[in-house]
Amino acid sequence: MYNDKKVVFSGVQPSGNLTIGNYLGAIRNFSAFSNEYHCYYCVVDMHAITVRQNPAELRRRTYETLALYMACGLDPEKNTLFVQSHVPQHAELGWVLDCYTMFGELSRMTQFKDKSAKNADNINAGLFTYPSLMAADILLYQTELVPVGIDQKQHLELARDIANRFNQIYGETFVVPEGFIPKEGAKICSLQDPTKKMSKSDTNENAVVRILDSKDDIIRKFKRAVTDSNNEIIFSLEKPGISNLLTIYSCVTDKTIAEAEREFAGMGYGDFKLAVGEAVADNLAPVRAEFARLMADKAYLEATMAKGADEAFRNARRTMSKVKRKIGFTEPKH
Ligand code: TYM
């Protein structure tokens, strides 16, 4: 049914409560592709274990991430929504691609350097080879387009390099994917340090707005957001705090930055921050309500997961057997 369509793939780690960075930079853009493309949206639990996870929490967050996909407008009848570990070809192709990815390339990944610094007692091999597993996720489905935030650009470029390298050695095997990075919202920054990206693992709760935070929490966090000196509400490199808030406002209201600047011209920072907080809370209210409804129906979530795994498996198997043939693996004749 999907064979004539081009493919979109993206993934989110169930490694923490998702933030408005995940939402504005990635998830809320996903549904726009559903009609034109065959879309695979994956809960990448195998990536999550590169950092130590509590098993019960990982399990719960896997369901929650799937429910959030749907609450953000992804219809499981129109998109393949699934969990990475349910489709064994991810690990299988991940291993093969490890053998076509250079140590030097992986050593240059900024996410590896950042995460190694943050988890100095657990710099495991999976953290290092994370990008070749991510390449496997993408290449397994012959993906054309990968919607992600800017922090994934480097990984995506490596996935392209790996695909090109493999194709050069063995002939056309993989589609070489393109990134789709939104113009607005590709890097939502921390509310406490607007020079850093907002991260779901930040331990300072005031820095991070979660998709499922209550309206009161959202407004309180925006009220406490760090701003910049002088009172002008304009978008500028010298004003990272105000620029971040203007970006968030523009994303959730679908207004341009220039329109937002005009709207807030002459207003004090306190009123401005309150207005941004309210706009975000209003935008997220329907997502929260739908999420609660879905989480109450575990049987439906499980059926969705199973259906997604079957769909993904069928297509992943095709690429994997092509790869095995190309590299010279044998297949058992039963
Ligand atoms: P993850 O789980 O860290 O983030 C999920 C998505 O959210 C985007 N994002 C942001 N966008 C804007 N501002 C932010 N502050 C912000 N923080 C996160 C990320 O860019 C991402 O699009 N490696 C990926 C998961 C992954 C994947 C894949 C993605 C695994 N395999 C294959 C695409 C294709 C990750 O850690 O995302």
Residues whose N, C-alpha, C, O or C-beta is under 5 A from the ligand:
A	BS01	TYM	F9 S10 G11 V12 Q13 G21 N22 G25 A26 V44 H47 M134 D137 P147 V148 G149 I150 D151 Q152 G185 A186 K187 I188 C189 K197 M198
